[in-house]
Amino acid sequence: MTRDESETEDRSTNRSPDADNASDVDSEPDAIEAAGLDPIVASDSDAEFEPDPERVQLLRAIADDVRGEGTERKQLAAILYRVSDLYDPDQHTSPEEIYLNMRHIMSIKAAGGLRAEE
């Protein structure tokens, strides 16, 4: 079959040449899962983070500087604030909790937002 015949066949069936690949994109596993990695249970997951008010202040100042109008800027600022919580004695979090929280936020964004299905 020639290329012209193939394109004609695709048009006659109302399918794009990439229609078969479109479902593959949606069903691709998460890259971390596909690699067989488990970042949630790191070898140093029991590491303690000593309170460090100076580090908290520095990370939050950087987050304030980074924050802007763009979505990516807001996300980066949010990550920096969450990381600063590791060193804040008034906050109780872990790297795993931060990772899961940020991963959840990114997956919602990738899906088009919380109300994407409406």
ChimeraX commands (.cxc) that place a marker at each C-alpha (Angstrom):
marker #1 position 0.00,0.00,0.00 radius 0.5
marker #1 position 1.35,3.40,-0.93 radius 0.5
marker #1 position 1.39,6.38,1.39 radius 0.5
marker #1 position -1.43,8.05,-0.57 radius 0.5
marker #1 position -3.57,4.92,-0.28 radius 0.5
marker #1 position -2.86,4.75,3.45 radius 0.5
marker #1 position -3.90,8.39,3.96 radius 0.5
marker #1 position -7.04,7.81,1.91 radius 0.5
marker #1 position -7.90,4.78,4.04 radius 0.5
marker #1 position -7.36,6.78,7.25 radius 0.5
marker #1 position -9.71,9.50,5.95 radius 0.5
marker #1 position -12.32,6.99,4.85 radius 0.5
marker #1 position -12.45,5.48,8.33 radius 0.5
marker #1 position -12.37,8.93,9.96 radius 0.5
marker #1 position -9.24,8.01,11.86 radius 0.5
marker #1 position -6.05,9.94,12.10 radius 0.5
marker #1 position -2.84,8.06,11.32 radius 0.5
marker #1 position -1.90,8.42,15.00 radius 0.5
marker #1 position -5.26,7.26,16.38 radius 0.5
marker #1 position -3.81,3.92,17.46 radius 0.5
marker #1 position -1.06,5.69,19.38 radius 0.5
marker #1 position -3.41,8.11,21.19 radius 0.5
marker #1 position -4.65,5.49,23.64 radius 0.5
marker #1 position -1.09,4.36,24.30 radius 0.5
marker #1 position -0.19,7.80,25.63 radius 0.5
marker #1 position -3.06,7.75,28.14 radius 0.5
marker #1 position -2.25,4.25,29.34 radius 0.5
marker #1 position 1.48,4.71,29.82 radius 0.5
marker #1 position 2.54,3.89,33.38 radius 0.5
marker #1 position 4.12,6.49,35.59 radius 0.5
marker #1 position 7.82,6.77,34.72 radius 0.5
marker #1 position 8.89,6.01,38.29 radius 0.5
marker #1 position 6.67,2.94,38.44 radius 0.5
marker #1 position 7.82,1.82,34.98 radius 0.5
marker #1 position 11.44,1.97,36.13 radius 0.5
marker #1 position 10.62,-0.26,39.08 radius 0.5
marker #1 position 11.70,2.36,41.57 radius 0.5
marker #1 position 10.07,3.00,44.91 radius 0.5
marker #1 position 11.08,6.53,45.89 radius 0.5
marker #1 position 8.71,6.48,48.83 radius 0.5
marker #1 position 10.85,4.02,50.75 radius 0.5
marker #1 position 14.31,5.46,50.39 radius 0.5
marker #1 position 17.27,3.95,52.18 radius 0.5
marker #1 position 17.58,7.07,54.34 radius 0.5
marker #1 position 13.84,7.46,54.96 radius 0.5
marker #1 position 14.42,7.36,58.70 radius 0.5
marker #1 position 16.65,10.44,58.52 radius 0.5
marker #1 position 15.86,13.09,61.10 radius 0.5
marker #1 position 15.77,16.75,60.20 radius 0.5
marker #1 position 16.98,18.90,63.03 radius 0.5
marker #1 position 15.08,22.15,63.57 radius 0.5
marker #1 position 16.89,24.91,61.71 radius 0.5
marker #1 position 15.05,28.26,61.83 radius 0.5
marker #1 position 17.65,29.91,59.58 radius 0.5
marker #1 position 17.13,27.28,56.87 radius 0.5
marker #1 position 13.34,27.64,57.21 radius 0.5
marker #1 position 13.64,31.40,56.79 radius 0.5
marker #1 position 16.00,31.06,53.80 radius 0.5
marker #1 position 13.84,28.50,51.97 radius 0.5
marker #1 position 10.69,30.54,52.53 radius 0.5
marker #1 position 12.41,33.74,51.37 radius 0.5
marker #1 position 13.49,31.96,48.18 radius 0.5
marker #1 position 9.93,30.67,47.74 radius 0.5
marker #1 position 8.59,34.21,48.10 radius 0.5
marker #1 position 11.08,35.45,45.48 radius 0.5
marker #1 position 10.23,32.62,43.07 radius 0.5
marker #1 position 6.46,32.91,43.39 radius 0.5
marker #1 position 4.89,34.80,40.53 radius 0.5
marker #1 position 1.98,34.69,38.16 radius 0.5
marker #1 position 2.91,31.48,36.36 radius 0.5
marker #1 position 1.65,28.07,37.47 radius 0.5
marker #1 position 5.14,26.58,37.46 radius 0.5
marker #1 position 6.42,29.41,39.65 radius 0.5
marker #1 position 3.62,28.84,42.16 radius 0.5
marker #1 position 4.30,25.10,42.18 radius 0.5
marker #1 position 8.01,25.59,42.78 radius 0.5
marker #1 position 7.26,28.02,45.61 radius 0.5
marker #1 position 4.87,25.47,47.14 radius 0.5
marker #1 position 7.56,22.78,46.98 radius 0.5
marker #1 position 10.07,25.07,48.67 radius 0.5
marker #1 position 7.58,25.87,51.44 radius 0.5
marker #1 position 6.90,22.17,51.96 radius 0.5
marker #1 position 10.63,21.40,52.14 radius 0.5
marker #1 position 11.10,24.21,54.64 radius 0.5
marker #1 position 8.53,22.43,56.84 radius 0.5
marker #1 position 11.10,19.65,57.35 radius 0.5
marker #1 position 13.21,22.08,59.36 radius 0.5
marker #1 position 10.36,23.88,61.13 radius 0.5
marker #1 position 9.91,22.52,64.68 radius 0.5
marker #1 position 6.21,23.43,64.58 radius 0.5
marker #1 position 5.57,21.30,61.47 radius 0.5
marker #1 position 5.44,17.53,61.37 radius 0.5
marker #1 position 6.16,16.17,57.91 radius 0.5
marker #1 position 8.55,13.84,56.13 radius 0.5
marker #1 position 10.17,13.70,52.71 radius 0.5
marker #1 position 7.73,10.92,51.81 radius 0.5
marker #1 position 4.71,13.07,52.71 radius 0.5
marker #1 position 6.10,15.98,50.70 radius 0.5
marker #1 position 6.78,13.73,47.72 radius 0.5
marker #1 position 3.29,12.19,47.80 radius 0.5
marker #1 position 1.65,15.59,48.18 radius 0.5
marker #1 position 3.57,17.13,45.30 radius 0.5
marker #1 position 3.06,14.06,43.11 radius 0.5
marker #1 position -0.68,14.27,43.73 radius 0.5
marker #1 position -0.72,17.97,42.82 radius 0.5
marker #1 position 1.25,17.33,39.62 radius 0.5
marker #1 position -1.04,14.49,38.56 radius 0.5
marker #1 position -4.10,16.72,39.07 radius 0.5
marker #1 position -2.44,19.41,36.96 radius 0.5
marker #1 position -1.56,16.89,34.24 radius 0.5
marker #1 position -5.20,15.74,34.18 radius 0.5
marker #1 position -6.34,19.31,33.55 radius 0.5
marker #1 position -7.27,20.33,37.08 radius 0.5
marker #1 position -9.75,19.25,39.70 radius 0.5
marker #1 position -12.80,20.04,37.58 radius 0.5
marker #1 position -11.45,18.71,34.27 radius 0.5
marker #1 position -14.11,16.02,33.93 radius 0.5
marker #1 position -17.07,18.38,34.30 radius 0.5
marker link #1:1,2 radius 0.2
marker link #1:2,3 radius 0.2
marker link #1:3,4 radius 0.2
marker link #1:4,5 radius 0.2
marker link #1:5,6 radius 0.2
marker link #1:6,7 radius 0.2
marker link #1:7,8 radius 0.2
marker link #1:8,9 radius 0.2
marker link #1:9,10 radius 0.2
marker link #1:10,11 radius 0.2
marker link #1:11,12 radius 0.2
marker link #1:12,13 radius 0.2
marker link #1:13,14 radius 0.2
marker link #1:14,15 radius 0.2
marker link #1:15,16 radius 0.2
marker link #1:16,17 radius 0.2
marker link #1:17,18 radius 0.2
marker link #1:18,19 radius 0.2
marker link #1:19,20 radius 0.2
marker link #1:20,21 radius 0.2
marker link #1:21,22 radius 0.2
marker link #1:22,23 radius 0.2
marker link #1:23,24 radius 0.2
marker link #1:24,25 radius 0.2
marker link #1:25,26 radius 0.2
marker link #1:26,27 radius 0.2
marker link #1:27,28 radius 0.2
marker link #1:28,29 radius 0.2
marker link #1:29,30 radius 0.2
marker link #1:30,31 radius 0.2
marker link #1:31,32 radius 0.2
marker link #1:32,33 radius 0.2
marker link #1:33,34 radius 0.2
marker link #1:34,35 radius 0.2
marker link #1:35,36 radius 0.2
marker link #1:36,37 radius 0.2
marker link #1:37,38 radius 0.2
marker link #1:38,39 radius 0.2
marker link #1:39,40 radius 0.2
marker link #1:40,41 radius 0.2
marker link #1:41,42 radius 0.2
marker link #1:42,43 radius 0.2
marker link #1:43,44 radius 0.2
marker link #1:44,45 radius 0.2
marker link #1:45,46 radius 0.2
marker link #1:46,47 radius 0.2
marker link #1:47,48 radius 0.2
marker link #1:48,49 radius 0.2
marker link #1:49,50 radius 0.2
marker link #1:50,51 radius 0.2
marker link #1:51,52 radius 0.2
marker link #1:52,53 radius 0.2
marker link #1:53,54 radius 0.2
marker link #1:54,55 radius 0.2
marker link #1:55,56 radius 0.2
marker link #1:56,57 radius 0.2
marker link #1:57,58 radius 0.2
marker link #1:58,59 radius 0.2
marker link #1:59,60 radius 0.2
marker link #1:60,61 radius 0.2
marker link #1:61,62 radius 0.2
marker link #1:62,63 radius 0.2
marker link #1:63,64 radius 0.2
marker link #1:64,65 radius 0.2
marker link #1:65,66 radius 0.2
marker link #1:66,67 radius 0.2
marker link #1:67,68 radius 0.2
marker link #1:68,69 radius 0.2
marker link #1:69,70 radius 0.2
marker link #1:70,71 radius 0.2
marker link #1:71,72 radius 0.2
marker link #1:72,73 radius 0.2
marker link #1:73,74 radius 0.2
marker link #1:74,75 radius 0.2
marker link #1:75,76 radius 0.2
marker link #1:76,77 radius 0.2
marker link #1:77,78 radius 0.2
marker link #1:78,79 radius 0.2
marker link #1:79,80 radius 0.2
marker link #1:80,81 radius 0.2
marker link #1:81,82 radius 0.2
marker link #1:82,83 radius 0.2
marker link #1:83,84 radius 0.2
marker link #1:84,85 radius 0.2
marker link #1:85,86 radius 0.2
marker link #1:86,87 radius 0.2
marker link #1:87,88 radius 0.2
marker link #1:88,89 radius 0.2
marker link #1:89,90 radius 0.2
marker link #1:90,91 radius 0.2
marker link #1:91,92 radius 0.2
marker link #1:92,93 radius 0.2
marker link #1:93,94 radius 0.2
marker link #1:94,95 radius 0.2
marker link #1:95,96 radius 0.2
marker link #1:96,97 radius 0.2
marker link #1:97,98 radius 0.2
marker link #1:98,99 radius 0.2
marker link #1:99,100 radius 0.2
marker link #1:100,101 radius 0.2
marker link #1:101,102 radius 0.2
marker link #1:102,103 radius 0.2
marker link #1:103,104 radius 0.2
marker link #1:104,105 radius 0.2
marker link #1:105,106 radius 0.2
marker link #1:106,107 radius 0.2
marker link #1:107,108 radius 0.2
marker link #1:108,109 radius 0.2
marker link #1:109,110 radius 0.2
marker link #1:110,111 radius 0.2
marker link #1:111,112 radius 0.2
marker link #1:112,113 radius 0.2
marker link #1:113,114 radius 0.2
marker link #1:114,115 radius 0.2
marker link #1:115,116 radius 0.2
marker link #1:116,117 radius 0.2
marker link #1:117,118 radius 0.2
view
